[in-house]
Amino acid sequence: MTVDRLNIISTIDDRIYGSFIEHLGRAVYNGIYEPGHPLADEDGFRRDVIQLVKELHVPVIRYPGGNFVSGFNWEDSVGPKEQRPARLDLAWFTTETNEVGLQEFDGWLKKVDSELMLAVNLGTRGADAARNLVEYCNHGKGSYWSDLRRSHGKEEPYNVKTWCLGNEMDGPWQMGHKTAYEYGRLANETAKMMKWVDPSIELVACGSSKMVMPTFADWEATVLTECYDEVDYLSLHNYWGNYDGDTQSYLSGGVLMDDFIRSVTAICDYVKAKKRSRKTINLSFDEWNVWYHTKESDKKIEHWIQAPPRLEDIYNFEDALVVGGLLISLLKNSDRVKMACLAQLVNVIAPIMTETGGKAWKQTIYYPFYYTSLYGRGTALKVNMDCPRYDCRQYTDVTVLDAVAVADEGEGTVTLFVLNRSMEEDIALSCDLRSVKAESCLCHTALEGYGYEEANSALEPDRVVPSPKSTDILAQGRLEVVIPRSSWHMFRFRTKG
């Protein structure tokens, strides 16, 4: 393996470490918000959850959905709580009380040092409601919607800069599902009006909700043909799961992410060429994670109750390895992926779990996200490798190792993230770091040595955790180390000025 300081992928946009909170399950109620909890603050938000979120350094959080947003009337979530209506949510067949709305969520974002990525309803509503919401959020004063915000106690604008134009509008499960042409036209007109209200905002159009959708590629091409000039990003969504016990294919999931990103990038550039445009559309991978453990049990949940436990996947060691690999893929593609959202953040397919009235704890996937978010900021560097390859049921010619490096000139460090995807083979790694002038190893942290099914729980929150390893592994700018089978690693090196 060789890391070359001139083999630059891109400057990493910090928003690649975004996340997602939807009005779904216990993400909001009995998740981030639980007024009766012993650790609840004056606004009803759990202090223990706030601390765990802050540790992840999540720069942006997508809200309020998700499928939920496609039937959401934003006006229900503002103003005095006692006057807000309860609504039936047809996305998840629950009752939404709107006790936590825009102002409350914005206050929580400030507590966790994050910013809002706000989604508008292009399912059951459209351009008029969207432009009104921009006016309510971002206009100073002197208009109907901005003065309504001020009457609700929010004198200064929210200044929301990133907006999603609907959610998964390609999916038949979506309220207000549309054809690509219908959605593209609506997205164009909505984007135009929203930017007339506030020209500084950035807009994300809906791409395919997964790569296996029958409309994939045609959807992207048609949508962008209609709205290319008015939008800034195209979204990608995908979830990974080990449904049939094929762990080797599961651990190779980064191959699918790489292919998906490359394919959508090609479509964006095709439309750019067709339009003879100077503008480049970048990508927002604003839903990604492991999700499969609860899909069958969730079908039995009673309808119309508030905030039932749903999508509460308990993640194991192999899930953490997959998440670590997907983060490597996002960094390898950071020249076009500028935003991404781990879906979701608390209780719902999440790195953070809570007991109602009890403790909060970290899932296995918390750790690769934590270390990558903390140290994967700066300039992404491509890693050149000569290593074994393998075929599995879903993929062929897969490199045993997957890796990316990140240089932080301000800190004088280079960080190397490495995943060994093999279930059988330990790899003796020799990595040449002379080009980046690595002079010492500051730390080596590894997720390794656990059974694939081992997981954390409220009773055993530290059963699967990373471990520090020897840093005496660098000599004359060369790293020499064994990467055990099925393991994820982070190496940090001090570099010469």
MIDREN-649885 format. One line per 2 residues: their letters; for each residue x, y, z of N, C-alpha, C. Coordinates in steps of 0.05 Angstrom, whole numbers, m for minus. Example, Ala and Ser with C-alpha at 12.3 -4.5 7.8 and 13.67 -1.06 7.14 Angstrom:
BEGIN
as	264 m114 156 246 m90 156 264 m66 156; 257 m45 142 273 m21 143 258 1 157
***
This chain:
BEGIN
mt	17 m24 0 0 0 0 18 25 0; 9 45 m15 24 70 m16 5 93 m13
vd	12 113 4 m3 137 7 14 160 m4; 4 173 m25 18 194 m38 4 221 m33
rl	19 241 m23 7 266 m15 m4 281 m39; 5 274 m64 m5 288 m88 m29 273 m100
ni	m35 249 m90 m57 234 m101 m83 242 m87; m91 267 m92 m114 279 m77 m140 271 m89
is	m159 263 m72 m187 258 m81 m202 285 m79; m202 297 m55 m217 322 m52 m213 332 m24
ti	m219 357 m20 m223 368 7 m250 357 17; m251 345 40 m275 332 51 m294 354 62
dd	m318 353 53 m339 370 64 m348 358 91; m346 373 113 m353 362 139 m382 350 139
ri	m399 360 122 m427 350 122 m430 321 113; m408 309 105 m408 280 99 m413 264 124
yg	m410 276 147 m415 263 173 m442 272 185; m461 278 168 m488 285 177 m503 261 186
sf	m527 266 198 m544 244 207 m573 252 202; m592 239 216 m620 240 208 m637 235 232
ie	m657 252 237 m678 247 257 m705 250 243; m721 229 244 m748 230 232 m768 226 255
hl	m792 237 250 m814 231 269 m823 202 263; m809 184 275 m812 155 270 m803 140 294
gr	m819 121 303 m811 105 326 m805 122 350; m783 115 365 m774 130 388 m750 148 382
av	m748 157 357 m726 175 351 m729 202 366; m753 213 365 m759 239 378 m770 234 406
yn	m794 223 407 m807 219 433 m796 194 447; m787 197 471 m772 176 486 m746 169 474
gi	m736 187 457 m709 185 446 m693 210 454; m693 230 436 m680 255 444 m696 271 464
ye	m723 266 464 m741 282 481 m757 264 500; m753 268 526 m767 252 546 m769 269 571
pg	m789 287 573 m791 306 595 m791 294 622; m801 270 626 m802 258 652 m777 243 660
hp	m757 243 643 m732 228 650 m716 243 671; m702 228 688 m686 241 709 m664 259 697
la	m655 254 672 m634 270 660 m645 290 640; m672 294 640 m683 314 621 m676 342 630
de	m670 359 610 m664 387 616 m690 403 618; m687 430 620 m710 447 623 m729 446 599
dg	m719 437 576 m736 435 552 m746 407 547; m739 388 565 m749 361 561 m730 343 546
fr	m707 353 538 m688 337 522 m668 323 541; m662 298 535 m644 282 551 m615 291 549
rd	m604 298 572 m576 307 572 m556 285 565; m562 260 572 m544 238 565 m543 234 535
vi	m566 237 522 m567 234 493 m553 257 480; m557 281 490 m543 305 479 m513 300 480
ql	m503 290 502 m474 286 504 m464 266 484; m478 243 481 m470 223 462 m471 233 433
vk	m490 250 426 m492 261 399 m469 281 395; m464 298 415 m442 317 413 m415 304 408
el	m411 281 420 m386 267 417 m381 258 388; m403 254 373 m401 245 345 m394 269 326
hv	m396 293 335 m390 317 318 m406 316 292; m432 314 295 m450 313 271 m456 341 262
pv	m447 350 238 m450 378 231 m478 386 221; m493 366 211 m519 372 199 m538 348 204
ir	m563 354 210 m582 332 215 m607 337 198; m614 317 182 m638 318 165 m663 314 182
yp	m684 329 175 m709 329 192 m731 341 176; m757 334 179 m768 315 198 m773 287 186
gg	m764 283 162 m766 257 148 m752 260 122; m748 236 108 m762 211 113 m790 210 102
nf	m801 186 102 m828 181 92 m848 199 106; m843 205 131 m861 222 147 m866 249 133
vs	m846 260 121 m849 288 110 m869 289 87; m874 267 74 m891 267 50 m921 270 56
gf	m928 270 82 m955 276 90 m956 297 112; m935 312 115 m931 330 138 m940 359 130
nw	m957 370 147 m963 399 145 m946 414 165; m927 429 154 m907 442 172 m920 461 191
ed	m942 473 184 m956 492 201 m965 479 227; m969 453 227 m977 439 251 m955 439 273
sv	m931 444 265 m908 441 284 m897 467 294; m912 489 290 m902 515 299 m924 528 317
gp	m916 548 332 m935 562 349 m938 548 376; m956 557 393 m960 546 419 m966 516 419
ke	m952 501 436 m956 472 436 m985 464 440; m998 477 458 m1025 469 466 m1045 473 443
qr	m1037 488 423 m1055 493 400 m1048 475 376; m1028 459 378 m1020 443 355 m1038 418 353
pa	m1046 411 329 m1063 388 326 m1048 361 326; m1062 341 335 m1052 313 332 m1061 303 305
rl	m1044 290 290 m1050 280 263 m1044 250 261; m1058 237 243 m1052 210 236 m1029 210 215
dl	m1007 197 221 m985 195 203 m988 170 186; m993 173 161 m997 150 143 m971 137 134
aw	m949 150 140 m923 137 132 m917 113 150; m922 117 177 m915 96 197 m939 87 213
ft	m964 97 206 m989 89 218 m988 94 249; m979 118 256 m979 127 284 m994 153 286
te	m996 162 311 m1008 189 316 m985 208 324; m984 230 309 m963 250 314 m976 273 329
tn	m966 279 353 m978 300 370 m966 328 363; m944 329 349 m930 354 343 m920 369 368
ev	m916 354 390 m906 366 414 m877 377 410; m862 362 394 m836 372 385 m839 381 356
gl	m834 406 352 m836 418 325 m811 432 318; m814 450 298 m790 464 287 m774 479 308
qe	m788 495 325 m773 511 344 m759 494 365; m772 473 374 m760 455 394 m737 440 382
fd	m739 431 357 m718 416 345 m694 434 340; m699 459 331 m678 478 327 m663 483 353
gw	m677 485 375 m664 488 401 m647 465 409; m657 440 402 m641 416 408 m615 416 391
lk	m618 424 365 m594 425 348 m572 443 360; m580 465 371 m560 482 383 m546 468 407
kv	m561 452 422 m549 438 444 m529 417 435; m533 406 411 m514 385 401 m495 395 381
ds	m494 422 377 m475 435 359 m478 426 330; m503 425 321 m508 417 294 m527 437 280
el	m530 433 254 m547 450 238 m569 434 225; m589 448 215 m613 435 204 m612 431 174
ml	m618 407 165 m624 401 137 m654 396 136; m669 414 125 m698 413 128 m711 402 102
av	m728 382 105 m742 370 82 m770 383 80; m778 388 55 m805 398 50 m822 376 38
nl	m848 379 41 m867 359 32 m874 364 3; m864 346 m15 m872 347 m43 m889 322 m50
gt	m900 310 m29 m918 287 m33 m947 297 m35; m958 304 m11 m985 314 m10 m987 344 m13
rg	m964 358 m14 m965 387 m17 m946 395 m40; m937 420 m40 m921 428 m63 m907 454 m59
ad	m905 469 m81 m888 493 m82 m897 515 m64; m923 519 m61 m933 541 m45 m926 537 m15
aa	m931 513 m5 m925 508 23 m895 509 28; m879 501 8 m850 501 11 m839 530 12
rn	m848 547 m6 m838 574 m6 m847 589 19; m871 582 30 m880 595 55 m862 586 78
lv	m854 561 78 m836 551 99 m809 565 98; m799 570 74 m774 585 72 m777 613 83
ey	m799 626 76 m805 653 87 m807 652 117; m820 633 128 m823 630 157 m796 627 170
cn	m779 610 158 m753 604 170 m732 625 166; m731 637 142 m707 652 134 m711 682 129
hg	m735 691 126 m740 719 121 m739 734 148; m728 758 148 m724 773 173 m750 781 186
kg	m765 800 173 m790 810 184 m805 825 163; m829 833 169 m844 850 151 m861 835 131
sy	m864 808 133 m881 793 116 m898 775 133; m919 763 122 m938 748 138 m924 725 152
ws	m909 708 138 m898 685 150 m875 691 169; m858 711 162 m836 718 180 m847 731 205
dl	m868 747 203 m879 759 227 m894 739 244; m905 718 231 m917 696 246 m896 682 263
rr	m872 677 251 m850 665 266 m843 683 290; m841 708 286 m834 727 308 m855 726 330
sh	m880 724 322 m902 722 342 m900 696 358; m886 676 347 m882 650 361 m858 651 379
gk	m846 674 381 m824 677 400 m796 675 388; m795 672 361 m769 669 348 m764 694 331
ee	m751 714 344 m747 740 331 m728 737 307; m706 724 311 m686 722 289 m693 698 272
py	m686 699 246 m692 676 228 m677 651 236; m687 628 228 m673 603 232 m649 601 213
nv	m650 614 190 m629 613 170 m621 585 162; m641 569 155 m636 542 145 m623 544 117
kt	m600 531 113 m586 534 88 m589 510 70; m595 487 80 m597 463 64 m625 451 65
wc	m637 446 42 m665 437 40 m667 413 22; m684 394 30 m689 370 13 m717 374 0
lg	m717 370 m26 m742 373 m42 m757 347 m42; m770 342 m19 m785 317 m16 m768 294 m7
ne	m779 270 m8 m765 246 1 m774 222 m16; m755 208 m28 m760 182 m41 m785 183 m58
md	m788 203 m75 m812 206 m91 m814 185 m113; m793 169 m117 m794 147 m136 m807 122 m125
gp	m813 122 m98 m823 98 m85 m853 96 m84; m865 74 m93 m894 71 m91 m905 72 m62
wq	m887 67 m43 m896 68 m15 m899 97 m5; m890 116 m21 m890 144 m13 m917 157 m17
mg	m926 172 3 m950 189 m1 m944 209 m24; m962 210 m43 m958 228 m66 m937 219 m85
hk	m932 193 m86 m912 181 m105 m916 193 m133; m894 199 m147 m896 211 m173 m878 197 m194
ta	m884 201 m219 m866 193 m240 m842 212 m239; m821 204 m253 m797 220 m254 m803 248 m266
ye	m819 248 m288 m826 273 m301 m842 291 m282; m863 279 m269 m879 295 m251 m863 306 m228
yg	m845 290 m217 m829 300 m195 m809 321 m205; m796 316 m227 m776 335 m238 m788 362 m243
rl	m812 363 m254 m825 389 m259 m832 402 m233; m843 387 m214 m850 399 m188 m826 408 m173
an	m804 392 m173 m780 401 m160 m769 426 m172; m770 429 m198 m760 453 m211 m775 478 m203
et	m802 476 m204 m818 499 m197 m816 506 m167; m814 485 m150 m812 490 m121 m785 503 m115
ak	m764 492 m128 m737 503 m123 m735 532 m132; m747 538 m154 m747 565 m165 m759 585 m145
mm	m783 577 m134 m797 595 m116 m782 597 m89; m771 575 m80 m757 576 m54 m732 594 m56
kw	m718 593 m79 m694 609 m82 m702 638 m88; m726 643 m98 m734 671 m100 m738 684 m73
vd	m747 668 m54 m750 678 m26 m722 681 m14; m704 662 m17 m678 663 m5 m658 651 m25
ps	m644 668 m40 m625 658 m61 m601 643 m49; m596 645 m23 m572 633 m11 m575 604 m5
ie	m599 593 m6 m603 565 3 m592 545 m18; m586 521 m9 m578 499 m26 m600 477 m25
lv	m605 465 m49 m628 447 m52 m619 420 m61; m631 399 m49 m625 371 m56 m650 359 m69
ac	m647 350 m94 m669 336 m108 m667 306 m102; m690 293 m103 m692 265 m97 m681 248 m120
gs	m660 232 m114 m652 211 m132 m666 185 m125; m656 163 m134 m669 137 m129 m666 129 m100
sk	m687 117 m89 m687 108 m61 m670 83 m56; m662 70 m77 m642 49 m76 m634 42 m105
mv	m611 29 m108 m601 24 m135 m617 3 m149; m631 m14 m135 m646 m36 m148 m674 m28 m156
mp	m681 m2 m152 m707 6 m162 m710 3 m192; m733 m7 m202 m735 m11 m231 m732 14 m247
tf	m737 37 m235 m734 63 m249 m707 75 m247; m688 61 m233 m661 73 m229 m648 81 m255
ad	m634 102 m255 m620 114 m278 m639 130 m295; m661 118 m305 m681 134 m319 m692 156 m301
we	m696 149 m276 m707 169 m257 m687 193 m255; m662 187 m249 m642 209 m246 m641 226 m271
at	m639 213 m294 m636 228 m319 m660 245 m325; m684 235 m320 m708 251 m325 m711 273 m306
vl	m708 267 m280 m710 288 m259 m691 311 m265; m665 304 m269 m646 325 m273 m650 341 m299
te	m660 327 m320 m667 342 m344 m687 364 m339; m705 360 m320 m725 380 m314 m716 401 m294
cy	m698 394 m275 m692 413 m253 m663 419 m250; m646 412 m269 m617 415 m266 m608 443 m258
de	m620 463 m270 m610 490 m266 m618 501 m239; m638 489 m226 m648 501 m201 m639 486 m176
vd	m627 462 m178 m619 447 m155 m589 445 m153; m579 437 m129 m550 437 m124 m539 409 m119
yl	m556 391 m110 m548 363 m103 m570 344 m112; m561 319 m116 m580 297 m121 m576 277 m98
sl	m598 266 m88 m595 248 m65 m592 219 m74; m580 203 m57 m578 174 m59 m587 163 m32
hn	m602 141 m33 m609 126 m9 m602 97 m13; m592 84 7 m589 55 6 m584 44 34
yw	m595 20 39 m590 6 65 m578 m21 59; m563 m31 78 m549 m57 75 m559 m76 96
gn	m560 m102 89 m568 m122 108 m558 m150 100; m554 m166 120 m545 m194 116 m570 m212 119
yd	m586 m213 99 m612 m226 101 m610 m257 100; m590 m267 86 m590 m296 82 m564 m309 92
gd	m551 m296 111 m527 m308 123 m503 m307 106; m503 m291 85 m480 m289 67 m461 m267 77
tq	m447 m273 98 m430 m252 112 m409 m241 94; m397 m258 77 m375 m248 60 m385 m226 40
sy	m409 m231 28 m420 m210 11 m428 m185 27; m438 m190 51 m446 m168 68 m422 m150 75
ls	m400 m162 82 m376 m147 89 m365 m132 64; m373 m140 41 m364 m127 16 m383 m105 6
gg	m401 m96 24 m421 m77 16 m411 m51 5; m386 m43 12 m375 m19 1 m373 m20 m29
vl	m371 m44 m41 m370 m46 m70 m396 m35 m82; m419 m41 m70 m444 m31 m80 m446 m1 m77
md	m437 10 m54 m437 39 m50 m420 53 m71; m396 42 m76 m379 54 m97 m392 54 m124
df	m404 31 m131 m417 29 m157 m441 48 m160; m457 50 m138 m480 68 m138 m471 97 m142
ir	m451 106 m127 m441 133 m129 m430 139 m157; m414 120 m167 m402 124 m194 m424 126 m216
sv	m444 109 m213 m466 109 m233 m481 136 m232; m489 145 m209 m504 170 m207 m487 193 m215
ta	m461 193 m209 m443 214 m218 m443 216 m248; m442 193 m261 m442 192 m290 m467 203 m302
ic	m490 197 m289 m515 208 m299 m516 238 m296; m507 248 m273 m506 277 m269 m489 291 m290
dy	m467 279 m297 m449 291 m316 m460 288 m345; m475 267 m349 m488 264 m375 m508 287 m380
vk	m524 293 m359 m544 314 m362 m529 341 m364; m508 344 m350 m491 369 m352 m482 372 m381
ak	m472 351 m393 m463 353 m421 m486 358 m440; m508 345 m435 m532 349 m453 m541 377 m452
kr	m540 390 m428 m549 417 m425 m527 438 m431; m502 427 m437 m480 445 m441 m476 465 m418
sr	m479 454 m394 m478 470 m370 m450 472 m359; m444 494 m346 m419 497 m331 m422 487 m302
kt	m446 482 m294 m452 475 m266 m449 445 m262; m437 438 m239 m435 409 m232 m453 403 m209
in	m469 382 m212 m487 372 m191 m471 352 m174; m469 358 m148 m456 339 m129 m477 322 m115
ls	m469 304 m98 m486 283 m87 m490 287 m57; m514 280 m48 m520 279 m20 m530 250 m14
fd	m513 234 m1 m522 207 6 m536 209 32; m560 220 31 m573 229 56 m590 208 70
ew	m588 183 62 m597 160 78 m579 136 72; m564 127 92 m548 103 89 m545 91 117
nv	m545 65 118 m539 50 143 m545 20 138; m540 5 159 m549 m23 161 m578 m22 171
wy	m595 m38 158 m623 m40 167 m635 m66 158; m638 m85 176 m652 m110 168 m661 m126 192
ht	m651 m121 215 m656 m138 238 m686 m138 247; m700 m116 244 m727 m114 254 m749 m113 233
ke	m742 m118 208 m761 m114 187 m786 m132 189; m783 m156 199 m806 m173 202 m822 m166 227
sd	m809 m162 250 m823 m156 275 m838 m130 274; m828 m111 258 m841 m85 257 m868 m86 243
kk	m873 m107 228 m899 m110 214 m922 m115 234; m916 m122 258 m937 m130 278 m944 m107 296
ie	m933 m83 292 m938 m61 310 m967 m50 307; m980 m45 329 m1007 m35 330 m1008 m7 317
hw	m1029 m1 302 m1032 24 289 m1042 46 307; m1034 71 301 m1045 96 312 m1037 101 341
iq	m1017 87 352 m1007 95 378 m984 114 374; m976 128 394 m955 148 392 m928 135 397
ap	m909 140 379 m881 133 383 m876 104 392; m887 84 378 m881 57 386 m853 50 379
pr	m840 32 394 m813 23 386 m813 11 358; m798 22 340 m797 12 312 m769 16 300
le	m761 m3 284 m735 m2 271 m712 m1 292; m716 m14 314 m695 m13 335 m676 m36 332
di	m662 m36 309 m642 m56 303 m620 m56 325; m614 m79 335 m591 m82 353 m567 m91 336
yn	m547 m74 334 m525 m79 316 m503 m96 329; m491 m113 312 m470 m131 322 m443 m124 310
fe	m424 m141 315 m397 m135 306 m395 m133 275; m408 m152 261 m406 m150 232 m419 m125 221
da	m440 m116 234 m453 m91 225 m433 m67 228; m418 m67 250 m398 m46 254 m377 m46 233
lv	m368 m70 225 m348 m72 203 m360 m61 177; m385 m67 171 m397 m57 147 m399 m27 147
vg	m407 m15 170 m409 14 172 m382 27 169; m361 14 181 m334 24 177 m326 24 148
gl	m333 3 133 m327 2 105 m343 22 88; m368 27 95 m384 47 81 m373 75 85
li	m363 81 108 m350 107 113 m325 110 96; m310 88 93 m286 89 75 m296 96 46
sl	m317 84 38 m328 89 11 m336 118 7; m349 129 27 m358 157 25 m333 175 23
lk	m312 170 38 m288 186 36 m274 182 9; m274 158 m2 m262 153 m28 m276 168 m50
ns	m302 174 m45 m318 188 m65 m325 217 m57; m308 228 m40 m314 255 m29 m310 277 m50
dr	m300 270 m73 m299 291 m94 m327 297 m104; m346 279 m102 m374 284 m110 m394 282 m88
vk	m389 265 m68 m407 263 m45 m399 285 m25; m415 305 m24 m409 328 m6 m425 327 20
ma	m447 313 20 m464 309 44 m472 280 46; m475 271 70 m486 244 75 m499 244 102
cl	m519 227 106 m533 226 131 m536 196 140; m522 190 162 m526 163 174 m555 163 184
aq	m570 144 174 m598 143 181 m603 118 199; m611 124 224 m616 150 236 m598 153 260
lv	m605 170 280 m586 178 300 m592 166 328; m617 165 335 m625 155 362 m648 135 360
nv	m644 111 370 m664 90 373 m673 77 347; m677 93 326 m686 82 300 m662 77 283
ia	m656 51 278 m632 42 263 m609 61 269; m601 61 295 m585 84 305 m560 74 319
pi	m539 92 320 m516 86 336 m520 90 366; m541 105 373 m547 111 401 m574 99 408
mt	m576 84 430 m601 73 440 m607 83 468; m633 84 474 m642 93 500 m662 74 511
et	m663 72 538 m685 59 552 m704 81 561; m730 78 557 m748 98 567 m747 98 598
gg	m739 122 608 m736 124 637 m709 114 647; m693 103 629 m668 90 638 m644 102 624
ka	m624 85 618 m598 94 608 m598 96 578; m577 110 569 m570 111 540 m543 97 536
wk	m540 85 513 m515 70 508 m508 70 478; m483 62 473 m472 63 446 m474 35 433
qt	m485 35 409 m485 10 393 m457 6 380; m453 m18 369 m427 m24 357 m420 m4 335
iy	m440 4 319 m435 22 296 m427 50 305; m432 57 330 m424 83 340 m394 88 336
yp	m378 67 340 m349 71 341 m336 77 315; m341 63 293 m328 71 268 m338 99 259
fy	m363 105 264 m373 132 257 m358 153 274; m356 148 300 m342 167 318 m314 173 309
yt	m298 152 305 m270 156 298 m267 169 270; m284 161 251 m281 173 224 m291 202 225
sl	m312 207 239 m321 235 241 m301 253 254; m288 242 275 m269 258 290 m243 263 275
yg	m233 242 261 m207 244 249 m207 243 218; m230 239 206 m231 238 177 m239 264 165
rg	m227 286 174 m232 313 163 m206 325 153; m208 337 130 m185 349 117 m185 342 87
ta	m163 330 77 m161 324 49 m160 294 46; m178 283 31 m178 254 25 m157 247 5
lk	m141 226 11 m120 217 m7 m125 189 m16; m123 184 m42 m127 157 m52 m104 139 m43
vn	m110 115 m37 m91 95 m28 m87 75 m51; m63 71 m60 m57 51 m81 m49 25 m67
md	m61 3 m77 m57 m23 m63 m50 m45 m83; m34 m63 m74 m31 m89 m88 m36 m110 m66
cp	m60 m122 m68 m68 m141 m47 m85 m163 m59; m90 m185 m44 m106 m207 m55 m135 m197 m61
ry	m148 m213 m78 m176 m207 m85 m192 m233 m82; m218 m230 m81 m235 m253 m77 m262 m249 m92
dc	m275 m271 m97 m302 m270 m108 m321 m280 m86; m345 m269 m84 m365 m279 m66 m392 m280 m81
rq	m413 m287 m68 m439 m292 m81 m449 m267 m97; m445 m243 m85 m456 m219 m98 m436 m203 m114
yt	m410 m207 m109 m390 m190 m122 m366 m207 m131; m352 m196 m151 m328 m210 m160 m304 m191 m159
dv	m280 m202 m157 m255 m187 m159 m254 m164 m137; m261 m172 m113 m262 m153 m91 m234 m152 m77
tv	m223 m129 m72 m198 m128 m57 m203 m135 m28; m185 m152 m17 m188 m160 11 m188 m136 30
ld	m170 m117 24 m169 m93 40 m184 m70 26; m197 m53 42 m207 m28 32 m195 m6 49
av	m187 16 37 m173 36 53 m175 64 40; m171 84 57 m170 112 49 m153 127 69
av	m140 148 61 m124 165 79 m135 193 79; m131 207 102 m140 235 105 m117 251 117
ad	m109 272 102 m88 290 112 m101 315 124; m91 322 148 m100 347 161 m75 364 165
eg	m70 383 147 m46 399 148 m46 417 173; m69 426 181 m70 443 205 m61 429 230
eg	m68 403 232 m60 388 255 m33 374 251; m23 373 226 1 359 220 m1 329 223
tv	m24 318 213 m29 289 216 m38 278 190; m35 251 187 m48 235 167 m61 212 181
tl	m86 207 174 m101 185 186 m108 164 164; m103 139 170 m108 118 151 m130 100 163
fv	m151 96 147 m173 78 154 m171 53 137; m172 29 150 m168 4 135 m188 m17 145
ln	m201 m30 126 m219 m53 131 m209 m78 118; m206 m99 134 m201 m126 122 m227 m140 119
rs	m236 m144 94 m262 m155 89 m262 m186 89; m239 m198 89 m237 m227 88 m246 m239 114
me	m261 m262 112 m269 m277 136 m248 m297 144; m227 m301 127 m208 m322 131 m179 m314 133
ed	m172 m291 121 m144 m286 116 m134 m261 131; m114 m264 149 m100 m242 160 m81 m231 139
ia	m77 m204 138 m61 m192 117 m37 m178 130; m13 m185 121 11 m171 129 13 m146 112
ls	9 m123 124 8 m98 109 34 m83 111; 45 m75 89 67 m57 87 58 m32 73
cd	57 m9 87 47 15 76 68 37 75; 74 47 51 94 68 47 82 95 52
lr	90 109 73 80 135 81 101 157 79; 122 151 63 144 171 61 135 196 47
sv	117 194 27 108 217 13 94 237 31; 79 227 51 65 246 69 82 252 94
ka	107 243 94 127 249 114 118 241 142; 107 216 144 99 206 170 124 200 187
es	124 211 211 148 207 228 143 191 253; 117 189 262 110 173 285 81 166 284
cl	75 143 297 47 134 299 35 144 325; 15 161 323 3 173 347 m16 153 361
ch	m31 138 345 m49 118 356 m57 98 335; m64 74 344 m75 53 327 m98 41 342
ta	m122 45 331 m147 36 344 m160 15 326; m169 m7 337 m180 m29 321 m205 m40 332
le	m224 m47 314 m247 m64 320 m240 m92 309; m235 m111 327 m226 m137 318 m230 m158 340
gy	m231 m183 331 m230 m205 350 m257 m213 362; m279 m202 353 m305 m209 364 m319 m228 346
gy	m338 m243 357 m356 m259 340 m375 m241 324; m382 m250 301 m398 m233 283 m425 m224 297
ee	m436 m241 314 m462 m236 325 m460 m221 352; m436 m217 362 m434 m203 388 m443 m174 386
an	m457 m164 406 m470 m138 405 m469 m125 433; m473 m99 433 m476 m84 458 m505 m84 466
sa	m510 m78 492 m538 m76 502 m537 m57 526; m561 m51 536 m562 m35 560 m549 m48 584
le	m550 m75 585 m537 m89 607 m507 m93 602; m499 m95 577 m471 m98 570 m463 m77 549
pd	m462 m52 556 m458 m31 537 m430 m31 525; m411 m44 538 m383 m44 528 m373 m72 519
rv	m392 m88 511 m384 m115 503 m367 m115 477; m375 m98 458 m360 m95 433 m350 m66 431
vp	m324 m62 435 m313 m35 435 m286 m36 421; m276 m14 410 m250 m14 398 m228 m17 419
sp	m205 m25 411 m183 m28 430 m158 m14 419; m142 m2 437 m117 10 428 m96 m11 422
ks	m80 m7 402 m60 m26 394 m32 m12 395; m12 m28 392 16 m17 393 20 4 371
td	34 25 379 41 45 360 70 42 350; 84 22 359 111 17 350 111 1 324
il	100 13 303 95 m1 278 105 15 254; 119 37 259 128 55 237 159 57 238
aq	172 52 216 201 54 215 208 66 188; 222 89 189 232 103 164 209 107 144
gr	186 116 155 163 123 138 148 99 128; 153 76 138 138 52 129 123 39 153
le	97 34 148 81 20 168 82 m10 162; 88 m25 183 89 m54 180 71 m66 202
vv	49 m79 194 29 m88 213 13 m110 201; 2 m128 218 m16 m149 209 m45 m139 214
ip	m61 m141 193 m89 m134 194 m105 m159 196; m116 m166 220 m130 m192 223 m155 m193 206
rs	m163 m217 200 m188 m221 185 m211 m207 198; m230 m197 182 m254 m185 193 m248 m164 215
sw	m234 m143 207 m227 m123 226 m226 m95 213; m230 m74 229 m230 m46 220 m209 m31 237
hm	m194 m14 224 m171 m1 237 m170 28 231; m160 44 250 m153 72 246 m124 76 256
fr	m107 86 238 m80 93 245 m77 124 242; m65 137 263 m60 166 261 m30 170 263
fr	m19 186 244 9 191 243 15 221 245; 36 227 260 46 255 260 64 258 236
tk	62 280 221 77 285 198 96 309 202; 118 309 187 137 331 189 126 355 175
g	132 378 185 122 403 173 135 408 145
***
